[in-house]
Amino acid sequence: MKRRIGTEQRTVPIVMICDNAYIVPTCTAIQSIIMNKKEETKMDIFILTDGLNEESTAYLNEFVSDDVTINIRTGKMDNLKNIHTWRKKGDYCAATETALLKFEIANIIPEYDRIIYLDGDIICRKDLNGLFITKMTDQYAAVVMDSGKLYSQRELVKNNPKYFNSGVMLLNLKKMRDENLSEVLIETKRNLTDNTLMDQNVLNIVFNQKIKLLPIKYNLLYVNLMRAHRNNWFKMEALNKMFHSEYEDLTAVRKDAVILHFSSKDKPWKFYDTNCAEEWYGYFLKSPVGHLQLERKSIEKQQLKERVNNQARQIRDLKEALKRSEEERQQLAYSNSEIWKSFSFKAGRAITIMPRGVRKGISQISTNIQAHKDRIPPVDGLTEEKREREIIVSLTTYNKRIEKVDLVITSLLRQTVKPDRIQLYLDEAEFTQKDLNKHLRTLQKRGVEIYFCRDLKPHKKYYYAMKNHPDAIVITVDDDIIYENDLIEKLYESYMQYPDCVSAMRVHSMKFNADGTIKPYTEWKHRDKSKILEPDMALFPTGCGGVLYPPHTLDEQVYNIEELEELCLCGDDIWLKAMAVRKGTKTVLAAWQNPLAYIEDTQDIGLHNQNVGQNKNDEMIEKVFNRYPEVHQTILKNVQR
């Protein structure tokens, strides 16, 4: 007897397709589903496969619990093999033929009349019962329109007003069985000439718009949208019109997302710096496959290489066109050779007269090159977007590092997510405007703000920015590091997920003795990477990695100059941590961070040598915690939980 799940039930059936090569993303997706379901929701998860080895099967079975069942079912691929034609060039079909098992779901899973289908390259961020109980009448499925419609030039996409992405679908299995849709889907695929995608085009054709459209939050192709938006391929107004939404920007869309879908080729298990890669990585670490070593590369470096190679190809094409035009000229018996006197083949000079076809070809190449250049975002600068809250990057320096601090600031100007302001605070007794070198004066002209203020040692990096801009997001950085260009992006993504937490790129885990006293600083777990995107009161952010402080997340005592000078003048991290705890603010590790790129000849003069090497950190921690014992107790209480 079939189980007919109604809105009063809390069992949510899900089906995914997986082979041995896709076990890592599939397990990561399942981990996110389980971690974000409500306590009363039970998950009945079906894994369709053409064969899994014992190791992959064991990984999946680790999810089984009172609330989670795993059903591994092998589908027959005999009638699905060789019905997809692979193209040599221009083929952006990322799926394998195993994905064609989607066509057989209604027959392979007869227990349910409806089911949620999910691709393996997703992470789920909220309970899925709301999606499952979506009302459908005579539709084949409830789906989300493919946001690629905003900029795609493919005819099949443009001509279908409801073209959807097949990575997330609430399927009406009863209707599909009643109409024997599996055979229709397979036959349509067999006869389809457009093979750019494995199954999506076929589903759009066969479902023939008999679908219910869902909000974009249920299938957000964030990586694709971010790339397209950076290249100015669409405007937010168009997206809101398409999805009948009112999002201010893509960050707001991401914050609202229930399911993030990594539908492009730059997958987070292959690249560590693609959008939302660290959020995916956090679920990966907690999954049964989290112990596996991933060989992730930099998508930014690859894209830069591709841009350079593309421009090189365009130049080669241009040279070839010029060469062909010369050959054509020599073959044509022009009676008046004077016509060609103004025709020059030197690079950078104008081509005035040539055969019409060649001239048109070269013009098109030039247009393509310019269009490509126009899509490359500016190398550096401050943002021109309007945000709900300003992002201020704040830092300080002193005389022994002033000559190289421009290198730090330049790296902050070359961010994928650009700040609203960059502020450098200098000791007014040590510097004046006249003391700034030419590099800093140039940066001022480009919008960097330099202020001269009372010397609070390292506390200058945050004190004045926070005090003068209480409603802004303040990111503090050090003056001796070249920061990777996704620093702000990763911190901001963490902030959007945890707006009430301090987000840091580098943290230590505080450790306590059995009697509750704090262990020496050197015995803490340094650079703890085990708790990515897990808010924790015992995580201690270190400023060198970059730290984001949301507004109003620090106790007002943070501005008590007399106290900070007395207790920890050289320990800004300690003071800020204490003030965060007093406010009840936890810390979250925003992302995994590569080793820091310190500027040459700066490390022999840093506070680290004094604070750590001479145990000054322990002295300052003791002073602060003795003055504010509630800080110690709050952290300890959270650790004991």
Secondary structure, DSSP 8 states (H G I E B T S, - for coil): --B---TT--EEEEEEE--GGGHHHHHHHHHHHHHHS-TT-EEEEEEEES---HHHHHHHHTT-SSSEEEEEEE---TTTTT-S---SSS------GGGGGGGGHHHH-TTBSEEEEE-SSEEE-S-SHHHHT---SS-SEEEEE-GGGGT---HHHHH-TT-EEEEEEEEEHHHHHHTTHHHHHHHHHHH----SSSSHHHHHHHHTT-EEE--GGGSB-HHHHHHHHHTTS--HHHHHHHHT---SSHHHHHHH-SEEE--SS--TTTBSSSTTHHHHHHHHHHSTTTTS----B-HHHHHHHHHHHHHHHHHHHHHHHHHHHHHHHHHS--S-GGGGGG---STTS------HHHHHHHHHHHHHHHHHHHHS--SS----S--SS-EEEEEE--TTTTTTHHHHHHHHHS-SS--SEEEEEEETTT--GGG--HHHHHHHHTT-EEEEE---GGGGGTHHHHHH-TTSEEEE--SSEE--TTHHHHHHHHHHH-TTSEEESSEEE--B-TTS-B--GGGSBTT--TTBT--BTTEEE-GGG-EEE-TT-S-GGGG-HHHHHHHHTT-HHHHHHHHHHHTT--EEE-S-----EE-TT-GGGSHHHHHTTT-HHHHHHHHHHHH-HHHHHHHHHHHH-
